[in-house]
Amino acid sequence: MSTTVSFEIPREVLRASRMTEDDLRRELALHLFEEEKLSFGKARALAEMSVWDFQKLLGSRGLPVHYDAESYENDRETLTWLGRI
């Protein structure tokens, strides 16, 4: 079973950051991935980007893809949950 968690971000914060909601989502995904709190697959899903586009984004920021057996298993779970395997 899947659940979605929502939270509100005041418009003033978005305006002050000069970011869109999509930009903020991507920044959060990048940060959580860099801190190894999310696997590549989960961070990519949070960013709502294709695999290729998320890899390009990581590359443009100089962030390496840390991909180990646990990340692979997390991605398999995500793909199973999405019905892609």
Secondary structure, DSSP 8 states (H G I E B T S, - for coil): ----------HHHHHHHT--HHHHHHHHHHHHHHTTSS-HHHHHHHHT--HHHHHHHHHHTT------HHHHHHHHHHHHHTT--
